[in-house]
Amino acid sequence: MRKKLTILYFFINFIAVLSMDTTLETLAEKATKKNFPNAHEVLLKRQEEIEYAQDGNYHRTKEEYFKILDQIGKDQNKIVYRTYNSQYSEKKILDIKVIRGGEALQFDFKNSIHLQHSPSGQESNIYDENKKLLSVNLPDLKIDDLVYIKEYEKSKKTRVPGNYTVYIGGQDFYPIMYSSTEIVGPSSKPLKTLKVYSGVEGRYTLESSRSGDKNMYTFKIFDVPQINPEAQMPNIIEIGMRLAAGTAGSWEEIAEWYYNISESKIVVDPYIREAAQRISGGYENDIDKIRSIFFWVSRNIRYMGVNVGGDRPGLEPNTSIYTLKNMTGVCRDKAALIVAMLRSLGYESDMVLMNVSRQMEEDFPNSFFNHAIAGVNLGGKFMLMDPTDETTKTLMPEYLSGKPYLVVKQNGASLGINEVADPESNAVFIKNEIVYKDGDLLVESRLKFYGMNDNVYRKYLLGLKADERERFFKILIKGLGENTELLSFVLKPENLIDQQLMELVLKFRIGDSVVGDAYTMLKIPQISDIIGMHNWVLDDFGLSDRRYPLIADSTISFEELTRVYINSVDFLNLPEDISKTNNAFDFFRVYKSDKTGLDLHTKLSLKKIKYSKDDYYKVRELIGDIENYDKKYIIIQKW
């Protein structure tokens, strides 16, 4: 029965596509602001043809018609951008037209094309002269204009020899009315993956056929709704409809490719051995030796933001000897040096590929990785290590929790997911002593930073001079009230590059902190309101309605213990204790009073990096509870 329904569903889709009027005039008439109220532009029609060869190289032609619906769409399309990597391919804009009232405007687009180095990669601090950016300025673009773009791309070489792999987007941040992509390849090298992920029901067809010695695959989509962007949403490749197509049959093929280009660069010679033994010589147990190598490389091999690899593929490292002698390198170079040093000490160590931008489909073997790190097998447990971050205190930065990775071995490989860190490992721990005196609160706050909290605050404070740090803390504590005055601060260690625990002592005064005379309302300051990465995470839960999961950089937590010394008073009213827990978070706040004062204990743990819609609304409800709870005052009566 299920098979019959599947066949029926296919034919319904197929007939719907065949019966659809895909003429440009009809599509343009339907593409109005009334029909698409949330859209700024609409992709009316796309025709795409791709042919790949036995060696994996390809050529691709694409024609697209967009319609501009409003001012935002006009502003976003004033300049047409296309990027490519000249090491792997060449891209040309064959034609661009602005069509108004059915007529193409006179426009010499060829003399308007600008070619420059692409700024992409700057977020990773890597400049690569092979990354190119084509741009074309569209003159006098108006609302309701159509923009026609025809482009051509031809590969020069494949990333993985003999492999062709591609994603075909079936959904975007604008509506797509009609799109047809045809992929043609030799029947002797068929696509081993051909799958539509996150398919929008009733809005696509996927057909395969054969003609002579060619296989043909056609992916058509029609009337596909847009994806509306939300803060901290997953990468659109994870959530949008897309066709995954590739000739690789397994992850072992991908691992073997990277093994072949990286293994020869992991050179273990006397120079490497001597350095590794010198660095680790003061340690006896294995983990301390491994950590000594890792932190030496992360701290001393300067992260170089220029890819000087010539025609080396994008993830191919320099030799470990080259990196050690020059004391510079990017992620893959630092990783290869660690692997070489650990191997010289007798440890089983390997290169590891990682995607730091998004999740990857387990059943779609591909080479779409954008980061290289190291790994070591210790006592049967494989530990990941990323030496890219020069201030990290952990082998694996917490912001890489939950990211997909592939251990690079000659034989055998599978896609893994980096474990999600316990929120306690990313905590900021706060201990306050507060003395009530003449209407003022004198506060001494001691903070200890761990994991993600350490990483972010250490990196930021490391870039500030002494006077800038003081100004930063003065501004920070103003978040507790305008009548707040910083008295002093002490930050340890003095050299934040050192691996010691980062600690901060703040001393400050809060004036006019009480209200009333005989019966006094007292507000206890919460340092966690102004310091801690949890505040940044909670800020992302601002939308009242959400469609997609929220992706946090890491799990996070804080714990705050406060002792208030206040004599000769009765506590007439304390807010009730609160405790909430579920699979997304833990939160509690507890008050306790005695003859000499008051104790307040607060703890929050945000336990996920991916919050479903259900999780999202639970956290929003918690935020509302905390905000209402914070409005409550402590009422005291003087003796």
C-alpha positions, 0 to 999 in steps of 0.5 A: 500500500505504501509503495502505491501511495509513493508512486501516486504522490510522485505522479501528482507532483510530476503532473503539477510540474508539467501543468505549471505555466513557466513562461516568464510573463506569467510568473512575473505577473504572479510575483507581486507584493500582495502575493509575497508580502514578506519577500523583497525579491522573487526568483521567477525562473532558473534554468541550470545545466551541469555536465561532469566528466569521468575525472570529476571536472564539470562545466555549468551554465545558469540563467536566472530571472529575479523580480524586485518587489520593494526598496529593500530588494532594490537596495540588495540587488544594486550590485550583483556578486559572484564568488569563486576560487580561481585555483579550482574554477573560472567563472564568467558573467555572460549577460546581465539585463535589467528588464522594465515594462518588457523591454531590456534597458541599454546597459554595457554590463561588460565594462561594469564587471569588476574583479577583485580578491574576495573578502570571504575568509577574513572571519577566519583571519585567512587571506587567500589570493585565489578567492575572487569576487565578481561584481556588477553595478546595476544602474537605475534599478527600480521596484518591479524591474526584472534582473536577468543573469546568465553565468558560466562556470568551469572547473580547473581541477577537483578537490577530491580527484575523480570526484564530483559533488554538489548541493543544488539549493531548492530554497532560499531567503526569497521565494522561488517560483520555478527552477530546473537543474539538469545534471549530466554525467558519464554512465560509467561514473554515476551519482552514488548520492542523489537525495533531496533533503528537507523536501517541501511536500508537493513542490519538487520532482527528481527524475533519472534517465539514461541516453547512450553513455550518459546519465541525466538527473533533473531536479525541478522545484515550483512555488517554494516558500522563502525561508525567513531569517531568524537570529542564531538559526542553523545554516540554510544548507541544514534546514532548506530544501536542497539536492545533494549529489555526489559520486563518492561512495563512502567517507573512507574515500574522503578520508583517503583523499585528505590522507594522501595530501597531508600524510607526506607533510607530517614529517618526523625527523630529528629536528621535530623529535628534539623539539618535542622531547624538549617541550614535553621533557618535564612531564611524566604522564601521557596527558601532560606530555600531550598537553605540553605539545598542544599548548606550545604549538597553540601559543608559539606558532603564530597564526598567519592570516595569509595562505602562501600555499601556491597551488596547494589545495585549500586544506593541504598543510605545509610540512611540519618542518617548514611550520616549525622553522618559520614559527607561523601557520594556519589551522592545518599547518599547526595541526600537522605539526602537533601530529608530527610531534606527538608521533615522534613521542610514540603516540597514535595521532592523526589529522582531522577534518571539521566543518565549523559552519554547519552539520553534515549529512551522515549519508552524503560523503563529501569534502565540504570541510572548512577546518583542519585540526589534530587528534590523538588516541590515548588509552582507547579514547580519541581526543580532538585538539584544535591549536588555532586559538592562541588563548585557549585553555582547553584542547578543544575550544568549547565553541566547537561543541557539536561540530561534525568531524572526520578522522583522516586515516588511510583505511576506515573512516566515519563521520563523527560529532564532537561531544557537547561540553557540560555547561559546568565546564563553561561557567563563571563562578561569582562570590560576593561579599556586600556590606550595608553601610549608611544606605550604600552597599560596599561590594567585593566580587570575586569571579572565576572564569572557565571554558567558554567564559574564559575564552571570550573574556580572556581574548577580549581583555587581552586586547585592552591596555590597562586604562582601557580595562579600567574604563571597561569595568567602570562602564560594565558595573554601571549596568547595576545602577547609575550610582555605582562607582568602581573602587578597584579591580585586580585581574589575574594572571597578569599575563593573560597568555599564561594558562592559569585560571583567570580571576577577577576581583571587583570592588565598588560602591552602590549608592542609594540602594535602599528605599524607605526609612522604618520599613526599607526595601533592599535590592541585592545586586546580581553581578551575573546580570552584567558578566557572563556569556549566559547573558549573550545567549539569553539575548538571542531568545528575543523573538516571540515566535520562532520557526527554526531551532536556535543554535548557541555557540556553546553550553553555558552556566553561572553560579553566584553566591552572595553574602550581605552583612547588615546588622540590627534588622528584621527581614520582614519579606524575602522573595520565595525560592524558585527552582526550575529544571528540564532538558534545556536548562536548570535554574534556582535562586534561594534566600536565607537570612540570619541575625547578621545578614542574608545569603543569596544563591543563584545558579543557571545552566543552559544545557544545549547548543541546539534548542528546538522550538519547544526548548526555545519557548521553555527558555523564553518562559524562564526569562519571563519568570526571572524578570518578574522575580527580579522585580521583587524587593526584600523588605527589612525593618530596623531595630 
